[in-house]
Amino acid sequence: MHSSTIECVRTTVEITEAQRGELLKIASGRGEKGFSSVVRDAVDLYLQTYASRLDAVRAALGVRGALAGREGEALKAEVSAVRKKWR
């Protein structure tokens, strides 16, 4: 995911020892000493997923009022279920 031609910046992120251990295992499995590239890949994936969710919310809001009856109630229930998972 991450391109090595992009300039990177150093930052501090606090993680648990367990997370650090898992990141080191993943990095080792990829033949890398440190886990910086694993974290960059994870951040890239998170940002893509977040953007997709925002797009889905915008699309849903764009059809607000267009559904009636059972269709509207079904969508309302699905949105409520998704919101519960976000928290």
N, C-alpha and C positions, 0 to 999 in steps of 0.2 A: 504494500500500500504506500509506504513512505518512500519518497525519492531521495536518494543520497545527494542530489544536487541542490536541494533546498537548504538554506542556512538555518541552523538550529540555535536556540538559545537555552542557556542553563536556567533551571528553576528548582525550587524545593517543593516536594510533595511529601506529605506524611502518610506512610502506609504502615500496616502491621507487619510484624516479623513473619507471620504466616504468608501474607501477600508477597513479601520480599522473597521468601523461599520458593513460592510457586513461580514467580517471575524468573528467578534464577534457573529453575528447572526448565522452563519453556525456552529461555535463552540458550541454555546448554544444549537442548535438543535441536536448536537451530544452528549450533556451532558458534555461538557468540559468547564472549566472556561476561559482558554486562547485559543489563536488561533494558537499556534506554530505547532501543529500537522496538522492543516488545511493547513498551509503554506508549511510544509514538503511534504504533499500529492500533493499539487499544483506543487511544484518544481519537484517532482518525475515524475508527468504526463508530465510536460513541457520537461524534459530531455528525456523521452521515445519518445515523439512526435518529438523532434528535431533529435534524432538518426534515427527514421524511415524516416524522410525527407532526411537525408543525405544518407541513404541506397538507397532510391528511386532515388536520383540524381546520385549516383554512378552506379546504374543499368542502368539508362537512358544513361549515358555517355558510358557505356560498349557496347551499340548497335549503337553508333554514326557511321553514314555512312551505316548502314544496311538497312535503309528504303529508298524507292525511291518514287517519284511522290506524289500522294495524301496522302499516309501514312505519309511520312516525313513532309509534310506541316501541316497535322492535329496535329502531335505531337509537332511541332514547335509552333503552335497556343496555344495548351494546356499549354506548358511550359511557354510561355509569360504570359498567364492568371494567372498562379500560382505565377510567379515572381511578378506580380503587387500586389497580395494579401500579399506577404511577407513584403512589404515596408510600 
